[in-house]
Amino acid sequence: MLRAGSTEISVPLVKKKNGLLRLPRISFSHIGIFLSAAFLLFLTLCAIAPELFTSYSPVDMNAELLLLPPSAGHWLGTDHFGRDMWTILVYGARSSMLLGILSVLIGSIAGLIIGMISGYFGGWIDTITMRIIDVIMTIPGTLLAIIIAVAIGPTFSMWFWRSVSRIFRPMPELSAAP
């Protein structure tokens, strides 16, 4: 049962008239969560071991298989080089997931360091750092990524640190000894 001020939800089993127990009905939101988790698990497995999900090579070209439609042998068809599209997709999952994880990791570490330094020293260092971050946060993320990609190059797109530094700034104040 859901009670006021409680986050715990329990669903009791309901007895039918014939004495058998009936399971509660699962809502569509639970099915969505399950399907999303299963899909993410599948993508993670594809990224870790792509050779388990395909028997083709992502780089081998075959002139006899140019632009084939989807079939039992090539689930997503082939491209204009005769490569299996499913294989390219599965092998590409590794690069995509690695880039996403590294971007979040580097952005979190940078935000943690900036926020902790700002919160630890406080005073004018905190004020200046937070005003600079305020100005940077007014720029939309996509526009900022384009500006950075043009100025520095497309490899430096980890600007997640802006909001992380705001989160971790008060941390030294919480753990400081009185």
KEZA-218177 format. One line per 10 residues: number of its first residue (from 1); their letters; for each residue x, y, z of N, C-alpha, C, O, CB. Coordinates in pm, whole numbers, plus 50000, padded with zeros to 5 digits. Glycine has a CB too. Layout:
BEGIN
NUM> a> X:Y:Z:X:Y:Z:X:Y:Z:X:Y:Z:X:Y:Z ~ ...
END
This chain:
BEGIN
1> mlragsteis> 50083:49881:50000:50000:50000:50000:50087:50125:50000:50196:50125:50058:49906:50000:50121 ~ 50042:50229:49937:50113:50355:49934:50057:50444:50044:49937:50472:50048:50100:50424:49794 ~ 50144:50487:50133:50102:50571:50244:50160:50710:50227:50263:50727:50163:50146:50511:50378 ~ 50094:50810:50283:50141:50948:50274:50277:50958:50342:50295:50912:50454:50040:51046:50340 ~ 50371:51018:50273:50505:51037:50327:50593:50914:50314:50706:50914:50363:50497:51076:50470 ~ 50545:50810:50249:50621:50687:50233:50651:50664:50086:50569:50695:49999:50545:50567:50293 ~ 50767:50609:50059:50801:50577:49921:50789:50428:49895:50816:50382:49784:50942:50624:49888 ~ 50749:50351:49997:50739:50207:49983:50601:50170:49929:50499:50217:49980:50765:50137:50117 ~ 50600:50088:49828:50475:50042:49769:50472:49891:49778:50565:49824:49732:50460:50091:49620 ~ 50367:49837:49837:50353:49692:49841:50219:49657:49779:50118:49724:49803:50364:49636:49986
11> vplvkkkngl> 50219:49554:49699:50097:49511:49631:50057:49377:49690:50126:49277:49668:50117:49503:49476 ~ 49946:49372:49764:49906:49245:49823:49845:49152:49719:49787:49196:49620:49806:49269:49937 ~ 49860:49021:49744:49793:48924:49659:49644:48923:49696:49609:48936:49813:49856:48781:49675 ~ 49561:48908:49598:49417:48912:49619:49362:48771:49601:49392:48705:49502:49348:49012:49522 ~ 49281:48726:49696:49222:48593:49685:49095:48600:49601:49013:48691:49617:49191:48534:49825 ~ 49080:48504:49512:48957:48493:49435:48855:48416:49518:48887:48364:49624:48983:48422:49298 ~ 48734:48410:49469:48628:48341:49542:48655:48191:49554:48613:48128:49651:48495:48364:49474 ~ 48724:48134:49455:48749:47990:49460:48870:47955:49546:48909:47838:49550:48769:47937:49320 ~ 48930:48051:49613:49040:48025:49705:49178:48036:49644:49277:48031:49718:49023:47892:49763 ~ 49191:48050:49512:49321:48061:49447:49374:48204:49459:49297:48300:49463:49312:48019:49300
21> lrlprisfsh> 49505:48215:49464:49566:48347:49467:49580:48401:49326:49608:48327:49232:49704:48343:49536 ~ 49559:48527:49313:49571:48594:49183:49679:48699:49195:49681:48776:49291:49434:48658:49138 ~ 49770:48704:49097:49874:48805:49096:49817:48939:49054:49724:48944:48973:49989:48765:49003 ~ 49870:49049:49108:49819:49180:49066:49854:49207:48920:49952:49153:48868:49876:49293:49156 ~ 49775:49287:48857:49798:49321:48717:49919:49412:48706:49934:49506:48784:49673:49387:48655 ~ 50005:49385:48609:50125:49466:48586:50088:49579:48492:50031:49556:48386:50242:49380:48528 ~ 50122:49701:48531:50088:49815:48447:50188:49827:48332:50294:49765:48333:50086:49944:48530 ~ 50153:49908:48233:50238:49925:48118:50370:49994:48153:50469:49974:48084:50165:50005:48012 ~ 50372:50073:48260:50497:50139:48298:50601:50036:48344:50720:50054:48318:50471:50241:48410 ~ 50558:49929:48410:50651:49824:48451:50704:49748:48330:50822:49712:48325:50584:49728:48549
31> igiflsaafl> 50620:49724:48234:50662:49655:48112:50763:49741:48037:50861:49690:47983:50541:49622:48022 ~ 50739:49872:48032:50832:49963:47966:50968:49964:48033:51071:49967:47965:50775:50102:47965 ~ 50969:49962:48164:51096:49959:48238:51169:49828:48209:51289:49829:48184:51072:49975:48390 ~ 51097:49717:48211:51158:49587:48183:51214:49582:48042:51327:49537:48022:51057:49476:48203 ~ 51136:49628:47943:51183:49625:47804:51303:49718:47784:51395:49685:47709:51070:49666:47709 ~ 51302:49832:47850:51416:49925:47840:51542:49864:47900:51650:49874:47842:51383:50058:47909 ~ 51527:49801:48015:51643:49736:48079:51695:49621:47994:51816:49603:47981:51605:49686:48219 ~ 51604:49543:47935:51646:49432:47849:51718:49483:47726:51818:49425:47683:51524:49347:47808 ~ 51669:49593:47667:51734:49650:47549:51873:49704:47583:51967:49683:47506:51647:49762:47490 ~ 51886:49772:47696:52018:49823:47738:52114:49709:47767:52233:49719:47736:52004:49913:47861
41> lfltlcaiap> 52065:49602:47826:52149:49485:47851:52195:49424:47719:52311:49386:47705:52073:49380:47935 ~ 52104:49415:47622:52140:49362:47491:52245:49449:47423:52341:49397:47366:52015:49352:47402 ~ 52228:49582:47428:52327:49673:47369:52463:49659:47438:52567:49663:47372:52279:49818:47377 ~ 52461:49644:47569:52586:49628:47642:52656:49498:47602:52777:49496:47583:52560:49629:47793 ~ 52579:49391:47590:52638:49265:47545:52693:49275:47403:52798:49220:47372:52534:49152:47552 ~ 52621:49347:47317:52671:49369:47180:52802:49447:47182:52893:49418:47103:52566:49445:47095 ~ 52813:49544:47271:52935:49624:47277:53051:49544:47335:53165:49561:47293:52911:49749:47361 ~ 53022:49458:47431:53128:49380:47494:53178:49269:47402:53299:49249:47387:53079:49321:47626 ~ 53085:49197:47341:53124:49082:47258:53044:49081:47128:52951:49000:47114:53103:48949:47336 ~ 53077:49166:47033:52999:49172:46909:53009:49046:46824:52918:49017:46746:53043:49289:46827
51> elftsyspvd> 53117:48971:46839:53133:48850:46758:53031:48742:46795:53011:48648:46718:53273:48795:46774 ~ 52966:48753:46911:52863:48658:46949:52731:48681:46875:52648:48591:46867:52838:48664:47098 ~ 52713:48800:46821:52585:48837:46761:52589:48842:46608:52486:48867:46545:52542:48970:46814 ~ 52703:48819:46550:52713:48820:46404:52831:48733:46361:52929:48717:46435:52729:48965:46350 ~ 52820:48677:46242:52928:48593:46192:53009:48661:46082:53102:48601:46027:52871:48461:46141 ~ 52975:48784:46049:53043:48858:45943:53146:48953:46003:53144:48982:46123:52943:48935:45857 ~ 53235:49000:45919:53334:49099:45960:53281:49239:45920:53222:49253:45813:53474:49070:45895 ~ 53303:49339:46004:53253:49472:45970:53337:49543:45862:53295:49646:45810:53248:49558:46094 ~ 53453:49490:45830:53542:49557:45735:53558:49484:45602:53603:49542:45504:53676:49576:45797 ~ 53520:49356:45600:53533:49280:45475:53427:49324:45375:53308:49329:45406:53521:49129:45502
61> mnaellllpp> 53472:49355:45255:53381:49398:45148:53358:49282:45051:53447:49200:45028:53439:49522:45073 ~ 53237:49278:44994:53201:49172:44901:53122:49233:44787:53009:49278:44808:53120:49059:44972 ~ 53179:49236:44669:53115:49300:44553:52990:49226:44508:52906:49284:44439:53213:49308:44437 ~ 52974:49100:44545:52856:49024:44506:52735:49057:44593:52622:49023:44556:52885:48875:44513 ~ 52756:49121:44706:52647:49149:44800:52611:49297:44808:52563:49342:44912:52685:49099:44938 ~ 52631:49372:44703:52606:49516:44706:52457:49547:44720:52375:49496:44643:52661:49582:44579 ~ 52422:49629:44818:52288:49683:44839:52177:49578:44838:52073:49597:44775:52259:49784:44734 ~ 52199:49469:44908:52097:49366:44920:51991:49411:45020:52024:49479:45117:52158:49231:44964 ~ 51864:49376:44997:51760:49410:45095:51772:49318:45218:51844:49218:45213:51619:49397:45031 ~ 51702:49351:45325:51704:49264:45444:51658:49122:45409:51564:49103:45331:51615:49322:45555
71> saghwlgtdh> 51725:49024:45468:51693:48883:45443:51733:48803:45566:51781:48859:45664:51765:48830:45314 ~ 51715:48672:45560:51752:48587:45672:51904:48587:45693:51949:48576:45807:51703:48444:45650 ~ 51982:48601:45587:52127:48603:45598:52183:48739:45638:52288:48747:45702:52188:48562:45470 ~ 52113:48845:45600:52155:48983:45631:52033:49056:45685:51952:49109:45607:52216:49056:45503 ~ 52019:49060:45816:51898:49111:45880:51864:49254:45840:51746:49286:45825:51914:49104:46028 ~ 51962:49339:45824:51939:49478:45785:51986:49506:45643:51993:49622:45602:52009:49573:45882 ~ 52019:49403:45568:52067:49420:45432:52216:49448:45430:52287:49429:45529:51992:49532:45363 ~ 52262:49493:45313:52404:49527:45298:52418:49669:45243:52324:49724:45185:52476:49425:45203 ~ 52535:49727:45262:52559:49863:45213:52619:49860:45073:52627:49754:45011:52651:49939:45310 ~ 52661:49975:45023:52714:49985:44887:52854:49926:44872:52909:49926:44762:52716:50129:44843
81> fgrdmwtilv> 52913:49876:44981:53039:49804:44975:53019:49654:44994:53116:49577:44991:53136:49858:45079 ~ 52894:49611:45014:52866:49470:45035:52886:49423:45178:52892:49302:45203:52950:49390:44944 ~ 52897:49517:45272:52914:49480:45412:52778:49464:45478:52683:49535:45444:52999:49587:45488 ~ 52767:49370:45570:52643:49346:45642:52614:49463:45737:52698:49497:45820:52651:49212:45720 ~ 52496:49522:45724:52462:49640:45805:52444:49605:45953:52481:49684:46040:52334:49704:45752 ~ 52388:49487:45984:52372:49445:46123:52509:49434:46190:52526:49473:46305:52296:49311:46132 ~ 52607:49380:46118:52742:49366:46171:52804:49502:46201:52866:49521:46305:52830:49288:46073 ~ 52786:49594:46109:52839:49729:46130:52774:49794:46252:52841:49860:46331:52817:49817:46005 ~ 52644:49774:46267:52570:49830:46380:52618:49770:46512:52639:49843:46609:52420:49806:46362 ~ 52634:49638:46516:52675:49570:46640:52818:49609:46678:52845:49637:46795:52665:49417:46623
91> ygarssmllg> 52908:49612:46583:53046:49651:46614:53056:49801:46648:53144:49840:46726:53137:49619:46495 ~ 52968:49882:46592:52968:50025:46623:52916:50056:46762:52944:50163:46816:52885:50098:46522 ~ 52841:49963:46821:52790:49984:46957:52903:50001:47057:52891:50077:47152:52699:49868:47000 ~ 53013:49930:47037:53128:49941:47128:53184:50083:47130:53207:50139:47237:53239:49842:47086 ~ 53204:50140:47012:53257:50277:47005:53161:50377:47066:53203:50467:47140:53287:50315:46860 ~ 53034:50363:47036:52935:50458:47087:52925:50452:47238:52923:50556:47304:52798:50430:47025 ~ 52918:50333:47294:52906:50321:47439:53033:50366:47509:53026:50429:47614:52874:50177:47477 ~ 53148:50335:47453:53273:50378:47513:53284:50530:47513:53326:50589:47613:53392:50316:47437 ~ 53246:50593:47403:53250:50739:47396:53154:50802:47496:53189:50900:47563:53216:50786:47254 ~ 53034:50747:47508:52937:50800:47604:52984:50786:47747:52973:50881:47825:52805:50731:47588
101> ilsvligsia> 53037:50670:47782:53084:50647:47918:53204:50736:47950:53210:50795:48058:53121:50500:47938 ~ 53298:50747:47858:53415:50833:47881:53376:50981:47891:53433:51054:47972:53518:50814:47770 ~ 53282:51024:47810:53237:51165:47815:53178:51197:47951:53212:51300:48011:53134:51193:47705 ~ 53091:51111:48001:53030:51134:48132:53135:51125:48242:53133:51205:48336:52917:51032:48157 ~ 53225:51031:48231:53329:51014:48333:53421:51136:48339:53447:51188:48448:53411:50888:48306 ~ 53470:51181:48225:53560:51298:48223:53486:51424:48267:53540:51505:48343:53618:51318:48081 ~ 53362:51441:48220:53284:51558:48262:53255:51557:48411:53260:51661:48476:53154:51563:48185 ~ 53225:51439:48466:53198:51429:48610:53322:51459:48692:53315:51528:48794:53145:51290:48644 ~ 53436:51408:48649:53561:51433:48723:53597:51581:48718:53637:51639:48819:53677:51347:48665 ~ 53584:51642:48600:53614:51785:48589:53518:51867:48675:53561:51959:48745:53606:51831:48442
111> gliigmisgy> 53390:51835:48672:53292:51906:48755:53317:51887:48902:53301:51980:48981:53153:51862:48721 ~ 53354:51765:48941:53385:51737:49080:53503:51819:49128:53498:51878:49235:53414:51588:49098 ~ 53609:51824:49048:53729:51899:49087:53698:52049:49097:53734:52114:49195:53843:51874:48986 ~ 53632:52103:48995:53601:52246:48997:53508:52280:49112:53530:52379:49182:53538:52289:48864 ~ 53403:52199:49133:53309:52224:49242:53371:52212:49379:53343:52292:49468:53193:52131:49232 ~ 53456:52112:49397:53521:52093:49527:53620:52205:49558:53626:52253:49671:53593:51958:49531 ~ 53696:52248:49458:53789:52359:49480:53712:52486:49513:53748:52560:49605:53878:52381:49355 ~ 53607:52511:49439:53527:52631:49462:53463:52630:49601:53465:52730:49672:53418:52643:49355 ~ 53408:52516:49639:53344:52507:49770:53443:52506:49885:53414:52558:49993:53260:52384:49777 ~ 53561:52447:49865:53659:52439:49971:53719:52576:50004:53728:52614:50120:53769:52343:49933
121> fggwidtitm> 53760:52650:49899:53822:52779:49923:53721:52888:49952:53748:52980:50029:53907:52817:49804 ~ 53603:52880:49889:53499:52978:49914:53543:53119:49877:53634:53138:49796:53458:52974:50059 ~ 53478:53219:49936:53515:53359:49916:53513:53402:49772:53423:53367:49696:53649:53385:49972 ~ 53615:53478:49733:53619:53534:49598:53644:53426:49493:53599:53439:49379:53726:53642:49588 ~ 53717:53317:49529:53739:53207:49433:53606:53141:49398:53578:53112:49282:53838:53102:49491 ~ 53524:53118:49500:53393:53059:49478:53305:53152:49394:53238:53107:49301:53325:53029:49612 ~ 53306:53279:49427:53223:53376:49355:53262:53384:49207:53175:53379:49120:53235:53513:49420 ~ 53391:53397:49181:53436:53408:49041:53409:53278:48964:53361:53282:48851:53587:53441:49037 ~ 53440:53165:49027:53418:53037:48959:53271:53017:48926:53237:52976:48814:53468:52920:49046 ~ 53183:53045:49021:53040:53023:48997:52984:53123:48895:52893:53088:48820:52963:53034:49130
131> riidvimtip> 53036:53245:48891:52988:53340:48789:53031:53297:48650:52956:53311:48554:53040:53482:48818 ~ 53154:53244:48639:53200:53194:48509:53112:53076:48464:53072:53068:48348:53350:53150:48516 ~ 53083:52986:48558:52997:52872:48526:52855:52919:48493:52791:52862:48404:52994:52772:48643 ~ 52805:53022:48562:52673:53077:48529:52669:53127:48386:52573:53102:48314:52638:53191:48625 ~ 52774:53198:48344:52779:53248:48207:52784:53133:48107:52714:53135:48006:52901:53340:48187 ~ 52866:53032:48136:52876:52917:48046:52744:52840:48040:52707:52791:47934:52990:52823:48091 ~ 52672:52830:48153:52547:52756:48155:52434:52828:48082:52333:52766:48049:52505:52729:48297 ~ 52449:52957:48056:52346:53027:47979:52352:52993:47830:52256:53016:47757:52359:53177:47998 ~ 52464:52940:47786:52480:52900:47646:52417:52762:47629:52452:52671:47705:52631:52900:47602 ~ 52327:52743:47534:52268:52610:47514:52374:52506:47484:52475:52535:47419:52166:52614:47400
141> gtllaiiiav> 52352:52383:47532:52451:52276:47520:52491:52247:47377:52610:52226:47349:52397:52152:47582 ~ 52395:52245:47286:52428:52214:47146:52513:52325:47086:52611:52297:47016:52299:52195:47064 ~ 52477:52449:47111:52555:52561:47059:52696:52561:47117:52793:52587:47047:52485:52694:47090 ~ 52707:52530:47247:52838:52524:47311:52922:52413:47251:53042:52430:47230:52823:52504:47463 ~ 52861:52298:47224:52935:52187:47162:52983:52225:47022:53094:52189:46984:52846:52061:47154 ~ 52901:52298:46947:52942:52341:46813:53058:52440:46822:53154:52430:46746:52823:52405:46737 ~ 53049:52535:46914:53156:52634:46932:53286:52565:46970:53392:52596:46915:53117:52738:47039 ~ 53278:52470:47063:53398:52399:47107:53454:52312:46995:53575:52306:46977:53367:52312:47230 ~ 53366:52245:46921:53411:52160:46811:53481:52242:46704:53579:52196:46644:53293:52084:46750 ~ 53433:52363:46679:53497:52449:46580:53629:52503:46633:53728:52508:46560:53403:52566:46541
151> aigptfsmwf> 53632:52544:46760:53752:52606:46816:53861:52504:46847:53978:52526:46813:53717:52682:46942 ~ 53826:52393:46909:53927:52299:46956:53935:52175:46868:54043:52120:46847:53897:52258:47099 ~ 53822:52132:46819:53815:52009:46739:53702:51922:46790:53658:51939:46904:53949:51931:46744 ~ 53655:51831:46710:53537:51753:46747:53561:51652:46859:53465:51597:46912:53487:51680:46628 ~ 53686:51626:46897:53711:51525:46999:53685:51577:47140:53672:51496:47232:53853:51477:46989 ~ 53679:51705:47159:53659:51760:47294:53515:51808:47309:53486:51926:47290:53759:51876:47321 ~ 53427:51716:47344:53286:51753:47359:53231:51713:47494:53111:51687:47506:53203:51688:47250 ~ 53314:51708:47596:53270:51666:47728:53242:51786:47817:53325:51820:47902:53375:51575:47793 ~ 53130:51851:47799:53098:51971:47876:52993:51945:47981:52918:52034:48020:53051:52080:47783 ~ 52988:51821:48028:52897:51781:48133:52938:51841:48268:52856:51848:48359:52892:51628:48143
161> wrsvsrifrp> 53063:51885:48281:53116:51933:48407:53046:52058:48458:53053:52087:48577:53262:51960:48392 ~ 52979:52132:48370:52915:52258:48413:52815:52235:48524:52819:52302:48627:52846:52326:48295 ~ 52725:52139:48504:52624:52115:48606:52679:52032:48722:52632:52047:48835:52504:52044:48544 ~ 52776:51946:48697:52834:51864:48804:52907:51953:48903:52902:51927:49024:52929:51758:48747 ~ 52975:52055:48856:53048:52144:48948:52951:52219:49039:52986:52249:49153:53133:52244:48870 ~ 52830:52248:48990:52729:52313:49074:52680:52219:49182:52647:52263:49293:52612:52359:48988 ~ 52674:52091:49152:52625:51992:49248:52728:51969:49358:52692:51961:49476:52592:51861:49177 ~ 52856:51958:49321:52958:51922:49418:53019:52041:49491:53101:52022:49581:53065:51846:49350 ~ 52983:52163:49455:53040:52280:49521:53014:52282:49670:53107:52313:49745:52986:52406:49458 ~ 52895:52251:49720:52874:52257:49864:52928:52139:49943:52919:52141:50065:52730:52270:49892
171> mpelsaap> 52982:52037:49879:53028:51917:49948:53133:51943:50057:53120:51885:50165:53083:51822:49849 ~ 53236:52026:50035:53334:52047:50144:53272:52112:50266:53317:52087:50378:53449:52134:50095 ~ 53168:52194:50247:53103:52259:50360:53032:52155:50447:53022:52172:50569:53004:52366:50310 ~ 52982:52048:50385:52912:51946:50459:53006:51858:50539:52970:51810:50647:52831:51863:50366 ~ 53127:51836:50487:53219:51743:50553:53326:51814:50634:53406:51747:50699:53283:51654:50452 ~ 53330:51946:50633:53433:52021:50706:53410:52008:50857:53297:52013:50905:53434:52170:50664 ~ 53519:51991:50929:53510:51982:51075:53485:52121:51132:53541:52219:51082:53641:51920:51135 ~ 53401:52132:51237:53369:52264:51295:53485:52326:51368:53474:52436:51421:53251:52254:51390
END
